[in-house]
C-alpha cells in the first residue's frame, strides 16, 4: 500500500506541539511500516538528519507561496494520489484520495471562544467541522478530544480512534550541572524557578499563573518559555501591574537542544491551561524529573494521571497552595518525581506509530490475500458465497490476514445462514463483505456436490477454534473470547491454554450484542490488543456485531463461532464422532435440545431450494444443447 503523508509541519524550524507530533509520528511510521511504501509531501526541503532517508519512502518537495495544502497538495493528489492520505492535523486538501485520515488535536476554540481572535475562531470551526465529516477516519490525541468531536460536531464514534502521542527519547533528566548552568545563563535565569513551557496566548491561562506566583512566599523566579501566539498583551501587562517584572522571565522560543536542561533545572513545572487536547509539556517535564502542577480539566487528567498535583485552573488560591507544596514539601516532591517517571513510560511514539499504522491499514482496506471474490476458490449456493478451504488453508488465510493488517471478518457458514441471508438484508451484507466464509454445515457440502462445485472439507467453528488456538500459541497471536453465558468463555480459555502452552488469551467477556454495550465492549477489546476476536453470540447477531464493530475493535480477524465456547468448556456435549462423520450432528443436537426444532425447519427449506436450483440449471443446460 502507498501511504501519503502531509509532512509540511514536520520541517518547520520552530516546532510547537502540532509540529512535534507530526515529526515524531512520521519517524515512527517510517521505522515500523517496512511492508508499505510512503510518499512524504514537503513544502520545503527536509534536512537529512530530520527524517533519515530509507528505501521504502520517497520525498515530494513542492514549494508554493500560499495556500499550499489547498492548491499545491491538491494538485499533487489529482495527478498522483496515494492509496490513503494521512494529514497529522485537521485540514485536508480540497482534492484528495477517497481514503483519508486526519488528526484533530483539540477543540479549545469551542470551549473558550474569547481566547481566540474572531477570524481564527471562525476558520477553525468551519474547517474542523467540514474535515471531520470529510475524512474517512479521525485520530484524536485524547479521550477528551474524542468526546468533544462527538458532542460538538456529532462525529460518529466508530470513525474516531484515540492515539496518545509519545515523548521524545532525548528528553530526560540532565545531571550535568554545568550544562544546566549554561542554559540558565543563556536565558538570563538566576536562582530557583517555576517553569512554564508553551505558546503565549489566553487559553494557556498565564495571567492567573502570574497572579498566583505573585502571592507565593517562596523567593523563586517564574520562567515563561515559549513564543508569542495571539492576544498575549494582557500577559505582559499583568506582570507590570503586579510589580513582579524582576521575578518573571520571558525567554521567548526555546531551542529543542536547550529544553532538557531548562526543564531539569526547574524546581516545579506549572501548566495552568484552561483546555488542552493532550498537554505534551506535562509529560516532557515528568521525563526530566520535575514535579508537575497542572490543571484538572480537559485531557490533562488523562495525561498526568496520579503523577501531578491537579488544580482548578480558575482557582487562584488553589494554585498558590499547590505551588507552595510542590516547592517546599520534599517528600511530596520525591513522590511526584517517582510517579512522573512511571507515567511517562505509558506513552511512546513507537506505540503511537503502531496504532496509527493499524488505522491507516484499516482505512486503506489492504489485503494481500484475496482482494476480490473472483480470486477466491468457492461456490455460490442459492446466491450466497461459500469458500472452498481446508483447515490448513483456513489457518494460512488467518496468518495472512494478520500479516496484511486491516480488519477481516470470517463467517462459519451452514444452511441456516443461507436461508437467513435471504430474509435479513443486514445479515446478507455482513456475509457478502466477509473475507472468508467457511463451509461449516454438512448441508453445504451436499449442495456443492449436487451443483457441480464440490467443497473439499467441512471446516467447523467447533473444531476450528482448537486449530486457531494452536496457531495463536505458535505464532504469538492474542485471542479475545467474547460471548456465551457468564463464566463459559473463561473456562473455555483455561482449557485452550492447558492444551496449548504459551497461548495468550488477552481477555474474555460475556457481554451481549445489545447496541448500548457496543462501545464499552469495543474499548475492552482495544485495550486487550487482540489479534483474533472470537464471538459467540449465535447467528445472525454475531455476524452483524462483527460487521459493525470489528474495524474499531483493532483486531485483525473476527470470527463468529456460535456455540463453540460451550463445547470447549464442556457445558454442552458434541455428537459422537460417528454421527459427525455421517453428517448427523444436527439430529443429535435436535435430540439434546428440542427447542431447536424451529431453527431446523430451515434445513428442508434449504434442501428444496437447492434441488430446485439443480433441476432448473439442468433444464437450462438441456435447452442450450
C-alpha positions as CSV (number, residue, x, y, z in Angstrom):
1,X,0.0,0.0,0.0
2,X,1.2,3.5,-0.8
3,X,0.6,5.8,2.2
4,X,0.9,9.5,1.6
5,X,1.7,11.8,4.5
6,X,1.5,15.6,4.7
7,X,4.9,16.3,6.2
8,X,4.9,20.1,5.8
9,X,4.6,20.7,9.5
10,X,7.4,18.4,10.4
11,X,10.0,20.6,8.7
12,X,9.2,23.9,10.4
13,X,12.1,25.5,12.1
14,X,10.3,26.4,15.3
15,X,8.2,23.4,16.3
16,X,5.3,23.7,18.8
17,X,3.1,20.8,19.8
18,X,1.5,20.1,16.4
19,X,4.8,20.2,14.6
20,X,6.5,18.0,17.2
21,X,3.6,15.5,16.9
22,X,4.0,15.4,13.1
23,X,7.7,14.9,13.1
24,X,7.9,12.1,15.7
25,X,4.9,10.2,14.4
26,X,6.3,10.3,10.8
27,X,9.6,9.0,12.1
28,X,7.8,6.2,14.0
29,X,5.7,5.2,10.9
30,X,8.8,5.0,8.7
31,X,10.5,2.8,11.2
32,X,7.5,0.4,11.5
33,X,5.9,0.2,8.1
34,X,8.6,-1.5,6.1
35,X,5.8,-3.6,4.4
36,X,4.4,-0.4,2.9
37,X,5.6,2.4,0.7
38,X,5.4,6.0,1.9
39,X,5.3,9.3,0.0
40,X,6.0,12.3,2.1
41,X,4.9,15.7,0.9
42,X,7.0,18.7,1.9
43,X,6.6,22.4,1.3
44,X,10.4,22.9,1.8
45,X,13.4,20.5,1.6
46,X,13.9,18.5,4.8
47,X,17.3,18.1,6.2
48,X,18.7,14.6,6.1
49,X,19.1,14.4,9.9
50,X,15.5,15.4,10.4
51,X,14.0,12.3,8.7
52,X,16.7,9.7,7.8
53,X,16.4,8.5,4.2
54,X,15.2,5.0,3.5
55,X,14.4,2.7,0.6
56,X,10.7,2.5,1.4
57,X,9.8,6.2,1.3
58,X,10.2,9.0,-1.2
59,X,10.1,12.7,-0.7
60,X,7.9,15.1,-2.8
61,X,9.2,18.6,-2.2
62,X,6.7,21.1,-3.6
63,X,7.4,24.7,-2.7
64,X,4.4,27.1,-3.0
65,X,4.0,30.6,-1.7
66,X,0.5,30.4,-0.1
67,X,-2.4,28.0,0.3
68,X,0.0,25.1,0.0
69,X,-2.5,22.5,1.3
70,X,-5.5,23.5,-0.8
71,X,-3.6,24.4,-4.0
72,X,-0.3,22.6,-4.3
73,X,-1.1,19.4,-2.4
74,X,-4.5,19.2,-4.1
75,X,-2.7,19.3,-7.5
76,X,-0.4,16.5,-6.4
77,X,-3.4,14.4,-5.2
78,X,-5.1,14.9,-8.6
79,X,-2.1,13.8,-10.5
80,X,-0.6,11.0,-8.3
81,X,-2.9,10.0,-5.4
82,X,-1.7,7.5,-2.8
83,X,-3.9,4.7,-1.6
84,X,-4.5,6.6,1.6
85,X,-3.6,10.1,2.7
86,X,-2.7,10.9,6.3
87,X,-2.7,14.5,7.5
88,X,-1.3,14.9,11.1
89,X,-3.6,17.9,11.5
90,X,-7.2,18.6,10.8
91,X,-7.1,20.2,7.3
92,X,-7.4,18.0,4.2
93,X,-6.6,19.3,0.7
94,X,-9.6,20.2,-1.5
95,X,-8.7,17.4,-4.0
96,X,-7.8,14.2,-2.1
97,X,-8.0,10.4,-2.5
98,X,-11.0,8.5,-1.4
99,X,-9.4,7.2,1.8
100,X,-8.1,9.8,4.2
101,X,-7.1,10.1,7.9
102,X,-6.7,13.3,9.8
103,X,-5.7,14.1,13.4
104,X,-7.8,16.6,15.4
105,X,-5.7,17.9,18.3
106,X,-8.2,19.9,20.2
107,X,-11.4,21.9,20.1
108,X,-10.4,24.6,22.6
109,X,-11.9,27.3,20.5
110,X,-15.3,25.8,21.1
111,X,-14.9,25.9,24.9
112,X,-13.1,29.2,25.2
113,X,-14.0,31.3,22.1
114,X,-12.9,34.6,23.8
115,X,-9.3,33.2,23.9
116,X,-9.1,33.2,20.1
117,X,-9.3,36.0,17.5
118,X,-12.7,36.1,15.7
119,X,-11.3,35.3,12.3
120,X,-9.2,32.4,13.6
121,X,-12.1,31.0,15.6
122,X,-14.4,31.2,12.5
123,X,-11.8,29.4,10.4
124,X,-11.0,26.7,13.0
125,X,-14.7,26.0,13.5
126,X,-15.6,25.9,9.8
127,X,-12.6,23.8,8.7
128,X,-12.7,21.3,11.5
129,X,-16.4,20.8,11.2
130,X,-16.0,20.1,7.4
131,X,-13.0,17.9,7.6
132,X,-14.3,15.8,10.5
133,X,-17.2,14.9,8.2
134,X,-15.0,14.5,5.1
135,X,-12.2,12.3,6.5
136,X,-12.5,8.5,6.3
137,X,-11.2,8.3,9.9
138,X,-10.1,10.6,12.6
139,X,-7.3,10.3,15.1
140,X,-7.8,12.1,18.4
141,X,-5.0,12.9,20.9
142,X,-7.1,12.0,23.9
143,X,-10.4,10.7,25.1
144,X,-11.4,14.3,25.9
145,X,-10.9,15.4,22.3
146,X,-12.8,12.3,21.1
147,X,-15.7,13.2,23.4
148,X,-15.6,16.8,22.1
149,X,-15.8,15.7,18.5
150,X,-18.9,13.6,19.2
151,X,-20.5,16.2,21.4
152,X,-19.7,19.4,19.4
153,X,-19.8,18.1,15.8
154,X,-21.9,14.9,16.1
155,X,-19.0,12.8,14.7
156,X,-19.5,9.1,14.6
157,X,-17.6,7.5,17.5
158,X,-16.8,4.5,15.2
159,X,-14.8,6.8,13.0
160,X,-12.6,8.1,15.8
161,X,-9.6,6.4,17.3
162,X,-7.7,7.8,20.3
163,X,-4.0,7.6,19.8
164,X,-1.9,9.1,22.5
165,X,1.2,10.9,21.5
166,X,4.6,9.9,22.9
167,X,7.6,11.6,24.5
168,X,10.9,12.4,22.7
169,X,13.5,9.9,24.0
170,X,16.1,12.8,24.1
171,X,14.0,14.4,26.8
172,X,15.5,13.0,30.1
173,X,16.8,14.4,33.3
174,X,20.1,16.3,32.8
175,X,22.6,15.5,35.6
176,X,25.4,17.8,34.3
177,X,25.2,20.9,36.5
178,X,27.5,22.8,34.0
179,X,25.0,22.1,31.2
180,X,22.1,23.4,33.3
181,X,24.1,26.4,34.3
182,X,24.9,27.2,30.7
183,X,21.3,27.2,29.7
184,X,20.3,29.3,32.7
185,X,23.0,31.8,31.7
186,X,21.8,31.8,28.1
187,X,18.2,32.8,29.1
188,X,19.1,35.1,31.9
189,X,17.9,32.9,34.8
190,X,19.4,33.1,38.2
191,X,18.3,31.2,41.2
192,X,15.5,28.6,41.6
193,X,12.5,28.9,39.3
194,X,9.0,27.7,38.5
195,X,8.8,26.9,34.8
196,X,6.0,27.1,32.2
197,X,6.7,25.9,28.6
198,X,4.3,26.6,25.7
199,X,2.9,29.2,23.4
200,X,1.7,32.5,24.9
201,X,-2.0,33.0,24.3
202,X,-5.1,33.5,26.6
203,X,-6.1,29.8,26.7
204,X,-2.9,29.0,28.5
205,X,-4.2,30.9,31.5
206,X,-0.9,32.6,32.2
207,X,-2.4,35.7,33.7
208,X,-3.8,33.5,36.6
209,X,-0.4,31.8,36.9
210,X,1.3,35.2,37.2
211,X,-1.3,36.2,39.8
212,X,-0.8,33.1,41.9
213,X,3.0,33.4,41.6
214,X,2.9,36.9,42.9
215,X,1.4,35.6,46.1
216,X,4.0,32.9,46.8
217,X,6.1,33.3,49.9
218,X,9.0,31.4,48.3
219,X,11.5,33.7,46.7
220,X,11.7,31.8,43.4
221,X,11.5,33.2,39.8
222,X,8.8,32.4,37.3
223,X,10.2,31.5,33.8
224,X,7.7,31.6,31.0
225,X,9.3,29.9,28.0
226,X,7.7,29.9,24.6
227,X,7.0,32.1,21.5
228,X,4.2,34.6,21.3
229,X,1.0,33.4,20.0
230,X,-2.0,35.7,19.9
231,X,-3.8,38.1,22.3
232,X,-0.8,38.0,24.6
233,X,-0.5,41.7,25.6
234,X,-2.6,41.1,28.7
235,X,0.1,38.6,30.0
236,X,2.9,41.2,29.9
237,X,0.6,43.9,31.2
238,X,-0.3,41.9,34.3
239,X,3.3,41.4,35.2
240,X,3.7,45.2,35.1
241,X,0.5,45.7,37.2
242,X,1.7,43.3,39.9
243,X,5.2,44.8,40.0
244,X,6.9,41.4,39.5
245,X,9.0,42.4,36.5
246,X,12.2,41.4,38.2
247,X,10.9,38.0,39.1
248,X,9.2,36.9,35.9
249,X,11.4,36.0,32.9
250,X,10.2,35.6,29.4
251,X,12.7,33.6,27.4
252,X,10.9,33.5,24.0
253,X,11.2,30.4,22.0
254,X,13.5,27.7,23.5
255,X,15.5,25.6,21.1
256,X,15.0,21.8,21.3
257,X,18.6,21.3,22.4
258,X,18.1,23.6,25.4
259,X,14.8,22.2,26.6
260,X,16.0,19.1,28.7
261,X,18.4,21.3,30.7
262,X,15.9,24.1,31.2
263,X,13.3,21.5,32.4
264,X,15.8,19.7,34.6
265,X,16.9,22.9,36.3
266,X,13.3,23.9,37.3
267,X,12.1,23.5,40.8
268,X,8.5,23.0,39.7
269,X,6.7,22.8,36.3
270,X,3.4,24.7,36.2
271,X,0.8,24.2,33.5
272,X,-2.4,26.1,34.2
273,X,-4.1,25.7,30.8
274,X,-7.8,26.1,30.5
275,X,-8.0,23.5,27.8
276,X,-5.6,21.0,26.2
277,X,-6.1,18.4,23.5
278,X,-3.2,16.5,25.1
279,X,-0.7,18.6,27.0
280,X,2.6,17.3,25.8
281,X,4.7,19.6,28.0
282,X,3.4,17.9,31.1
283,X,5.0,14.6,30.1
284,X,8.1,16.3,28.9
285,X,8.6,17.8,32.4
286,X,7.9,14.4,34.0
287,X,10.5,12.8,31.8
288,X,13.1,15.4,33.0
289,X,12.3,14.6,36.7
290,X,10.4,17.8,37.6
291,X,7.4,17.8,39.9
292,X,4.3,19.0,38.0
293,X,1.3,21.1,39.0
294,X,-1.3,21.3,36.2
295,X,-5.0,22.0,35.6
296,X,-7.6,19.3,36.3
297,X,-9.6,19.9,33.1
298,X,-9.9,18.5,29.5
299,X,-7.3,15.9,28.7
300,X,-4.8,16.8,31.4
301,X,-6.1,14.3,34.0
302,X,-5.6,11.6,31.3
303,X,-2.0,12.7,30.6
304,X,-0.9,13.4,34.2
305,X,-2.7,10.6,35.9
306,X,-1.7,10.5,39.6
307,X,1.7,11.9,38.9
308,X,0.9,15.6,39.3
309,X,-1.0,18.0,41.6
310,X,-4.2,18.7,39.7
311,X,-5.7,22.1,40.3
312,X,-8.8,24.0,39.2
313,X,-7.5,26.4,36.6
314,X,-9.9,29.2,37.8
315,X,-9.0,29.0,41.5
316,X,-6.0,31.3,42.2
317,X,-5.9,30.4,45.8
318,X,-5.7,26.7,45.0
319,X,-2.7,27.4,42.6
320,X,-0.9,29.3,45.3
321,X,-1.3,26.4,47.8
322,X,-0.3,23.7,45.2
323,X,2.8,25.6,44.1
324,X,3.9,26.2,47.7
325,X,3.5,22.4,48.4
326,X,5.4,21.4,45.3
327,X,8.2,23.9,46.1
328,X,8.7,23.0,49.8
329,X,7.4,19.5,50.6
330,X,10.4,17.3,49.9
331,X,8.5,14.0,50.5
332,X,5.8,15.1,48.1
333,X,8.3,16.2,45.5
334,X,10.1,12.9,45.6
335,X,6.9,11.0,45.2
336,X,5.7,13.2,42.3
337,X,9.0,12.7,40.5
338,X,8.8,8.9,41.0
339,X,5.3,8.8,39.7
340,X,6.2,11.1,36.9
341,X,8.8,8.7,35.5
342,X,6.3,5.8,35.7
343,X,3.6,7.9,34.0
344,X,5.9,8.8,31.1
345,X,6.5,5.1,30.4
346,X,2.9,4.7,29.4
347,X,3.4,7.0,26.4
348,X,5.7,6.3,23.5
349,X,6.0,7.4,19.9
350,X,6.5,3.8,18.8
351,X,3.2,2.8,20.3
352,X,1.5,5.8,18.7
353,X,3.0,4.8,15.3
354,X,1.8,1.2,15.7
355,X,-1.7,2.3,16.5
356,X,-1.7,4.9,13.7
357,X,-0.5,2.4,11.2
358,X,-3.3,0.0,12.1
359,X,-5.8,2.7,11.4
360,X,-4.1,3.6,8.1
361,X,-4.2,-0.1,7.1
362,X,-7.8,-0.5,8.0
363,X,-8.8,2.6,6.1
364,X,-6.8,1.5,3.1
365,X,-8.6,-1.9,3.3
366,X,-5.4,-3.6,2.4
367,X,-5.4,-7.3,2.0
368,X,-2.5,-9.2,0.5
369,X,-4.6,-12.4,0.3
370,X,-7.8,-12.2,-1.7
371,X,-8.9,-8.7,-2.8
372,X,-11.9,-9.8,-4.9
373,X,-14.4,-12.7,-4.8
374,X,-13.1,-13.8,-8.2
375,X,-9.7,-14.5,-6.7
376,X,-11.2,-16.9,-4.2
377,X,-12.0,-20.6,-4.8
378,X,-15.5,-21.4,-3.8
379,X,-19.2,-21.6,-4.8
380,X,-22.4,-19.6,-4.6
381,X,-25.1,-21.7,-3.0
382,X,-28.5,-20.0,-3.5
383,X,-26.6,-16.8,-4.2
384,X,-24.6,-16.9,-1.0
385,X,-20.8,-17.3,-1.2
386,X,-19.0,-20.2,0.5
387,X,-15.2,-20.6,0.3
388,X,-13.7,-23.9,-0.6
389,X,-11.0,-24.3,2.0
390,X,-9.5,-26.9,4.3
391,X,-8.5,-26.4,7.9
392,X,-4.9,-25.9,6.8
393,X,-5.8,-23.3,4.3
394,X,-8.1,-21.5,6.8
395,X,-5.1,-21.1,9.1
396,X,-2.9,-19.9,6.3
397,X,-5.6,-17.3,5.4
398,X,-5.8,-16.1,9.1
399,X,-2.0,-15.9,9.2
400,X,-2.0,-13.8,6.0
401,X,-4.9,-11.6,7.2
402,X,-3.0,-10.7,10.4
403,X,0.2,-10.0,8.4
404,X,-1.6,-7.8,5.9
405,X,-3.2,-5.6,8.6
406,X,-6.8,-4.3,8.4
407,X,-9.9,-6.0,9.7
408,X,-11.1,-9.3,8.3
409,X,-14.4,-10.9,9.2
410,X,-14.7,-14.7,9.0
411,X,-18.1,-16.5,8.9
412,X,-18.8,-20.1,9.7
413,X,-21.5,-20.9,7.1
414,X,-24.3,-23.5,7.3
415,X,-27.7,-24.0,5.6
416,X,-29.4,-21.8,8.2
417,X,-27.1,-18.9,7.3
418,X,-28.0,-19.2,3.7
419,X,-31.8,-19.2,4.4
420,X,-31.4,-16.3,6.9
421,X,-29.4,-14.3,4.4
422,X,-32.4,-14.2,2.1
423,X,-34.6,-12.8,4.8
424,X,-32.2,-10.4,6.6
425,X,-30.5,-7.7,4.5
426,X,-28.1,-6.7,7.2
427,X,-27.0,-10.3,7.8
428,X,-26.6,-10.8,4.0
429,X,-24.5,-7.7,3.7
430,X,-22.2,-8.9,6.5
431,X,-21.7,-12.3,4.8
432,X,-21.1,-10.6,1.4
433,X,-18.4,-8.4,3.0
434,X,-16.7,-11.2,4.9
435,X,-13.1,-12.0,4.0
436,X,-13.7,-15.7,4.4
437,X,-16.9,-17.9,4.5
438,X,-16.1,-21.3,5.9
439,X,-18.1,-24.4,4.9
440,X,-19.3,-25.4,8.4
441,X,-22.6,-27.2,7.7
442,X,-22.7,-30.6,6.1
443,X,-25.6,-29.4,4.0
444,X,-23.3,-27.1,2.2
445,X,-21.0,-29.9,1.2
446,X,-24.1,-31.8,-0.2
447,X,-25.3,-28.8,-2.1
448,X,-21.8,-28.1,-3.5
449,X,-21.6,-31.7,-4.9
450,X,-25.1,-31.5,-6.3
451,X,-24.4,-28.2,-8.1
452,X,-21.2,-29.5,-9.6
453,X,-18.8,-27.5,-7.3
454,X,-17.8,-29.9,-4.5
455,X,-16.3,-28.5,-1.4
456,X,-13.3,-30.4,-0.2
457,X,-13.7,-30.3,3.5
458,X,-16.1,-29.3,6.2
459,X,-14.5,-26.6,8.4
460,X,-16.5,-26.1,11.6
461,X,-16.2,-23.4,14.2
462,X,-16.4,-26.0,16.9
463,X,-13.3,-27.8,15.7
464,X,-11.7,-24.7,14.1
465,X,-11.4,-23.0,17.5
466,X,-8.8,-25.6,18.6
467,X,-6.9,-25.2,15.3
468,X,-7.0,-21.4,15.8
469,X,-5.7,-21.7,19.4
470,X,-2.8,-23.9,18.2
471,X,-1.9,-21.3,15.5
472,X,-2.1,-18.4,18.0
473,X,0.1,-20.3,20.5
474,X,2.6,-21.0,17.8
475,X,2.6,-17.5,16.3
476,X,2.2,-15.4,19.5
477,X,-1.3,-14.0,18.5
478,X,-3.5,-12.7,21.2
479,X,-7.1,-14.1,21.4
480,X,-10.2,-12.4,22.9
481,X,-13.2,-14.6,23.7
482,X,-16.5,-12.7,23.6
483,X,-19.9,-14.1,24.3
484,X,-21.6,-17.2,25.8
485,X,-23.0,-17.3,29.3
486,X,-21.0,-15.8,32.2
487,X,-18.1,-18.0,33.1
488,X,-18.2,-20.1,29.9
489,X,-15.6,-18.1,28.0
490,X,-13.3,-18.1,31.0
491,X,-13.5,-21.9,31.3
492,X,-13.0,-22.3,27.5
493,X,-9.9,-20.1,27.7
494,X,-8.5,-22.1,30.6
495,X,-8.9,-25.4,28.7
496,X,-7.4,-23.9,25.5
497,X,-4.4,-22.6,27.4
498,X,-4.0,-26.0,29.1
499,X,-4.0,-27.7,25.7
500,X,-1.6,-25.2,24.1
501,X,1.1,-23.9,26.5
502,X,2.1,-20.4,25.5
503,X,-1.3,-19.4,24.2
504,X,-2.2,-15.8,25.2
505,X,-5.9,-15.3,25.8
506,X,-5.8,-11.5,26.3
507,X,-9.2,-11.3,27.9
508,X,-12.7,-12.9,28.0
509,X,-16.1,-11.2,28.4
510,X,-19.7,-12.5,28.2
511,X,-21.3,-9.1,27.4
512,X,-24.2,-9.0,25.0
513,X,-24.9,-7.9,21.4
514,X,-27.1,-5.0,22.6
515,X,-26.3,-1.7,21.0
516,X,-25.9,0.1,24.3
517,X,-23.0,-2.2,25.2
518,X,-21.1,-2.0,22.0
519,X,-18.8,0.9,22.8
520,X,-17.7,-0.5,26.2
521,X,-17.0,-3.9,24.7
522,X,-15.0,-2.4,21.8
523,X,-13.0,-0.5,24.3
524,X,-12.2,-3.7,26.2
525,X,-11.1,-5.4,23.1
526,X,-8.9,-2.5,22.0
527,X,-7.3,-2.4,25.5
528,X,-6.6,-6.1,25.3
529,X,-4.8,-5.5,21.9
530,X,-6.3,-8.7,20.5
531,X,-5.2,-10.1,17.1
532,X,-8.1,-12.6,16.8
533,X,-11.6,-11.9,18.2
534,X,-13.9,-15.0,18.6
535,X,-17.5,-14.0,19.1
536,X,-20.1,-16.5,20.4
537,X,-23.4,-14.6,20.2
538,X,-25.0,-17.0,17.7
539,X,-26.1,-16.1,14.2
540,X,-27.1,-13.7,12.9
541,X,-26.2,-11.5,15.9
542,X,-22.5,-12.3,16.0
543,X,-22.0,-11.6,12.3
544,X,-23.9,-8.3,12.5
545,X,-21.9,-7.3,15.6
546,X,-18.6,-8.0,13.9
547,X,-19.7,-6.1,10.8
548,X,-20.4,-3.0,12.9
549,X,-17.5,-3.2,15.3
550,X,-14.6,-5.3,14.0
551,X,-12.8,-2.3,12.4
552,X,-12.9,-0.2,15.5
553,X,-12.0,-3.1,17.9
554,X,-8.5,-3.1,16.5
555,X,-8.5,-6.9,16.0
556,X,-7.2,-8.2,12.6
557,X,-9.5,-11.2,12.5
558,X,-13.1,-11.5,13.8
559,X,-14.8,-14.9,13.7
560,X,-18.3,-15.9,14.8
561,X,-18.2,-19.3,16.5
562,X,-21.7,-19.8,17.7
563,X,-21.8,-22.4,20.5
564,X,-18.1,-23.4,20.2
565,X,-17.3,-22.0,23.7
566,X,-19.9,-24.3,25.2
567,X,-18.3,-27.3,23.6
568,X,-14.8,-26.3,24.6
569,X,-15.8,-25.5,28.2
570,X,-17.7,-28.8,28.5
571,X,-21.0,-27.1,29.1
572,X,-22.5,-28.7,26.0
573,X,-21.8,-32.2,24.6
574,X,-21.0,-32.7,21.0
575,X,-22.5,-35.6,19.0
576,X,-20.5,-38.9,18.9
577,X,-17.8,-38.9,16.3
578,X,-19.6,-41.5,14.2
579,X,-22.6,-39.2,13.9
580,X,-20.4,-36.3,12.9
581,X,-18.8,-38.4,10.2
582,X,-22.2,-39.3,8.8
583,X,-23.3,-35.7,8.9
584,X,-26.0,-36.3,11.6
585,X,-24.7,-33.8,14.2
586,X,-27.8,-31.7,13.6
587,X,-30.0,-34.7,14.5
588,X,-28.1,-35.2,17.8
589,X,-28.4,-31.5,18.7
590,X,-32.1,-31.6,18.0
591,X,-32.5,-34.6,20.3
592,X,-30.5,-32.9,23.0
593,X,-32.1,-29.5,22.5
594,X,-35.7,-30.0,21.3
595,X,-36.3,-26.2,21.4
596,X,-34.1,-26.0,18.2
597,X,-36.9,-27.6,16.1
598,X,-38.0,-24.2,14.7
599,X,-34.4,-23.4,13.5
600,X,-34.2,-26.9,12.0
601,X,-37.1,-26.0,9.7
602,X,-34.5,-24.2,7.6
603,X,-32.9,-27.5,6.6
604,X,-35.8,-28.9,4.5
605,X,-36.4,-25.5,3.0
606,X,-32.7,-25.3,2.1
607,X,-32.7,-28.8,0.6
608,X,-35.8,-28.0,-1.5
609,X,-34.4,-24.7,-2.8
610,X,-31.0,-26.4,-3.7
611,X,-32.9,-29.2,-5.5
612,X,-34.9,-26.6,-7.4
613,X,-31.8,-24.8,-8.4
614,X,-30.2,-28.0,-9.6
615,X,-33.3,-29.0,-11.6
616,X,-33.6,-25.6,-13.3
617,X,-29.9,-25.5,-14.1
618,X,-30.2,-28.9,-15.8
619,X,-33.2,-27.8,-17.8
620,X,-31.3,-24.7,-18.9
621,X,-28.3,-26.9,-20.0
622,X,-30.6,-29.2,-22.0
623,X,-32.2,-26.3,-23.8
624,X,-28.8,-24.9,-24.7
625,X,-27.7,-28.2,-26.1
